[in-house]
Amino acid sequence: MAVTSACTACGACLLTCPEHAFRPRGGRLDVLPERCTGCLECVEVCPADAIIEIGDGPCDTGA
């Protein structure tokens, strides 16, 4: 998963993620790949469509 620049830091992903895999950073939220299991709940609740799937693993940030 990755959080794009479309993120408004609304916190919907923070409240929804069962693994607490998001943290505030620089006016938006970032995913913590070591916690993410790839359940996609965050993708479903993001009103800005700012969370996208990238990479090969369940939470590969592509970095």
KETORDO-691053 format. One line per 4 residues: number of its first residue (from 1); for each residue z negated, y, x negated of N, C-alpha, C. Coordinates in steps of 0.2 Angstrom, whole numbers, always signed. Example, Ala and Ser with C-alpha at 12.3 -4.5 7.8 and 13.67 -1.06 7.14 Angstrom:
<rs>
1) -39:-28:-66:-39:-22:-62:-39:-16:-66 ~ -35:-11:-64:-36:-5:-68:-39:+0:-64 .
</rs>
This chain:
<rs>
1) +0:-6:-4:+0:+0:+0:+0:+6:-4 ~ +3:+11:-2:+2:+18:-5:+2:+23:+0 ~ -2:+29:-2:-2:+34:+3:+2:+40:+0 ~ +7:+42:+5:+12:+47:+3:+9:+54:+4 .
5) +13:+59:+2:+11:+66:+2:+11:+68:+9 ~ +13:+64:+14:+12:+66:+21:+5:+65:+24 ~ +1:+62:+20:-6:+62:+22:-10:+68:+23 ~ -13:+69:+29:-17:+75:+31:-24:+74:+30 .
9) -26:+68:+27:-33:+67:+26:-37:+67:+32 ~ -34:+64:+38:-38:+64:+44:-44:+59:+45 ~ -43:+54:+40:-49:+49:+40:-48:+43:+44 ~ -42:+43:+48:-41:+37:+52:-41:+30:+48 .
13) -38:+30:+43:-38:+24:+39:-45:+23:+36 ~ -49:+28:+34:-56:+27:+32:-60:+23:+37 ~ -59:+25:+44:-63:+23:+49:-61:+16:+51 ~ -55:+14:+50:-52:+8:+52:-52:+2:+47 .
17) -51:+4:+41:-51:-1:+35:-57:-6:+35 ~ -57:-12:+36:-62:-17:+36:-65:-18:+29 ~ -61:-16:+24:-63:-17:+17:-65:-11:+13 ~ -65:-5:+17:-67:+2:+14:-63:+3:+8 .
21) -56:+2:+9:-51:+3:+3:-48:+10:+2 ~ -51:+15:+5:-49:+21:+4:-54:+26:+1 ~ -52:+31:-2:-56:+36:-5:-53:+43:-5 ~ -56:+48:-3:-54:+55:-4:-52:+57:-11 .
25) -46:+60:-11:-44:+62:-18:-39:+68:-17 ~ -40:+74:-20:-35:+79:-20:-33:+81:-14 ~ -37:+82:-8:-34:+84:-2:-31:+79:+2 ~ -31:+73:+0:-28:+67:+4:-32:+61:+2 .
29) -30:+55:+5:-34:+49:+4:-29:+44:-1 ~ -33:+41:-5:-29:+36:-9:-32:+29:-7 ~ -28:+24:-8:-30:+17:-7:-33:+14:-14 ~ -38:+10:-13:-41:+6:-19:-38:-1:-19 .
33) -33:-2:-23:-30:-9:-23:-34:-15:-24 ~ -40:-14:-28:-44:-19:-29:-48:-21:-23 ~ -48:-17:-18:-52:-18:-11:-47:-20:-6 ~ -41:-18:-6:-36:-19:-1:-34:-26:+0 .
37) -34:-29:+6:-32:-36:+7:-25:-36:+10 ~ -22:-30:+12:-15:-30:+15:-15:-32:+22 ~ -20:-30:+26:-21:-32:+33:-16:-27:+37 ~ -15:-21:+35:-10:-17:+38:-13:-13:+44 .
41) -20:-13:+45:-23:-9:+50:-22:-2:+49 ~ -23:+0:+43:-22:+7:+41:-15:+10:+43 ~ -10:+6:+41:-3:+8:+43:-2:+9:+50 ~ -5:+5:+54:-5:+5:+62:-8:+11:+65 .
45) -14:+14:+61:-18:+19:+64:-16:+26:+61 ~ -12:+26:+56:-11:+33:+53:-6:+37:+57 ~ -9:+43:+60:-5:+47:+64:+1:+50:+60 ~ +1:+51:+54:+6:+54:+50:+11:+49:+47 .
49) +10:+43:+48:+14:+38:+45:+14:+39:+38 ~ +9:+40:+35:+8:+42:+27:+7:+36:+23 ~ +5:+30:+26:+4:+24:+22:+9:+19:+23 ~ +12:+17:+17:+18:+13:+16:+16:+7:+12 .
53) +20:+1:+13:+20:-5:+10:+24:-4:+4 ~ +22:-6:-2:+26:-6:-8:+24:-11:-13 ~ +28:-14:-17:+26:-19:-22:+27:-26:-19 ~ +24:-30:-23:+25:-37:-21:+18:-40:-18 .
57) +13:-38:-20:+6:-41:-18:+4:-37:-11 ~ -2:-40:-9:-4:-37:-2:-6:-30:-3 ~ -8:-28:-9:-10:-21:-10:-7:-18:-17 ~ -1:-20:-19:+2:-17:-25:+3:-10:-24 .
61) +1:-6:-28:+2:+1:-28:+9:+3:-31 ~ +12:-2:-34:+18:+0:-38:+17:+3:-45 ~ +11:+4:-46:+9:+8:-53:+10:+3:-59 .
</rs>
